[in-house]
């Protein structure tokens, strides 16, 4: 099998290309042993041997070994807690994520699998429904040009930009 490993690596030309970690043969063999010891779980192999799950998966897949990631395996009791939290959190994903200690995407995935819909989060910019309304209510801010706004109030500038309201707030000056 060692000859196969060397041949596979040569054929794939795994040269350090600036992406990921280049591993020596003995390190790759360590990953192969971890593959069998930790039931093909790249997250656990990486945690035990100090490599990223992506690096572990790259080398094990190159050798033709099947790999899994632990994020795919959520315990049923955890799924039940996340689903029950839908009602308690009124469908608010961020609140549920914080309360259940699971990630945002995990909560959304569990709810989607159960047919539950996440509630659209109400956008609130300092008590106003949108950054544009906040901008319009404050006359001292309305006098500023785009550059000045970006320097004095960068948060407001980015919020207007993100919501697509910057053009309405401060139209571009047309040069004739």
N, C-alpha and C positions, 0 to 999 in steps of 0.2 A: 504494500500500500504506500510505502514511502516513495517509491519510484513514481507512482501515480500522482502523489501530491506535488512532487517536483515538476513533473510534466505538466500538470494542470496549471500550476503557477507560471511556468514559462510560457505556455500557450496564451494565457490571459495577459501576460506581460504586466504584472502588477509591479510597476515601478512607482516610486513616490512621485505623485503628480501635484502635490500641494493640497490634495483633498484626503482627509482621513489619516490613518496611521499605517505605515508600512511595517509589517510584522516579519520576524524571522521564523524559520521552520519550526524551531522548538516552541515558540509562542503559539504558532498555529496548531501544533499537536496538543498543547495545553487547552486550546479552545475546543478541539475535537473531543478530548476527555471530558471537558465541561458539558459538551453537547449531550453525552450519554448520562452524566451524573445529574444534570439539572433538567432533564426531560425536554430538551430542545428549546428551552426558554432563553432567548437572547438577552433579555433584561437581567435575569439572574446570573447568567454566565458573565456578562459585562460587569455586574456589581461585584462578583466574587474575584475576578481577575483584573479589574481596573481598566476595562475597555468600554467604549460606547456600544450600545446595542446595535447600532448601524454597522460599526466595524466588525463586530462578531458575526452579524448576519451576512455581511458581504463575503467573508472568508468561508463560512460554513456553506453558503449557497454555491460558492465557486467549486467546492468539493462535492457538490451534489447532495448535501445533507438537508433534510427538512428542518425548518426552524419555526418557532412560534414566538409571540410576544405576550407578556403577562397582561397587558391591557385588554386583550381579547377575553380574558377569563375573569369575569366579575362574579363573586359568589352570589348565590340566589338571595341570601338574606340581605346583602347590600343592595341588590336590585329592588327588593321589596321595600327597603327603607327609602330609597330614592323615589319610588313610585308613590308611596304613602306621603312623602313630603310635598308632592304636587299640590294636594289640597291645602296642606298647612301653610305653604308658601304662596298660595294663590297663583300658581303657575309661573312664579318669578324664578328664573333659572339661577341668577346670581345669588339670591337668598338661599335657595336650596343647595347650591354648590358650597356655600359657606357653612351651612348647618350640618350637611352630611359629610363634609370633608372629602368630597369627590370633585373632580374637575368639571368645568363648564360643559365641555364636549361630552363627557361621560353622562352627565345628567340629561342633556338633550337626546343622546342616543337611547338611553333607557326609556325616556318618555315617548320617543317616537316609536320604539318597538312595542310599547303598550298602547299606542294610539292616543296618547295624551299630547295636547298642544301647549307649547310654552306661550306665556302671555307676552305680548309686545311690551317692552319696557317703556314707561312713560319718560320721555326726554324732559329734563328740567335743567335749565341753565340759570342758576342763582335765583330761583323762584319764578322765572319767566318760561313760557312754553318753548321759546327758541332763542338762540343767541341774537337773532335779528331784532326781536322785540326788546331784548335787553339793551341793544345798541341804540334803538330809536328813542327809548325813554331817557337816556342820559345825554343831554345836549353838549356837555363838555367833551364827550367821546365822539359825538357826531361831527364835530368840527375837524377831526383829524383826517389826514390822508392815509392811504394804505400803508406806506412805509412807516409813518409815525405810529399808527395803530400797532403794527407788527413789533415795534420796538418798545412802546409803552405798555401795551396790553397783549402780550403774545398769546395768552390763553384764549382770549376773545377772538383774536385774529384767526387762530387755528380752528376754533369752533365754527366761526363763520365760513371758513374755507371748507371744512369737513362737511358741513351741512349744505354747501352750495349756495350760501346766502351772501357771500362777500360782494358779488356784483350788484345785488340789490342794495346793500348797505352803502358801499362806496363805488359808484360806477367808474369805469375806466375813463380817464380824460382823453378825448379824441383830439389828436393833433391835426390841424388843417394845414 
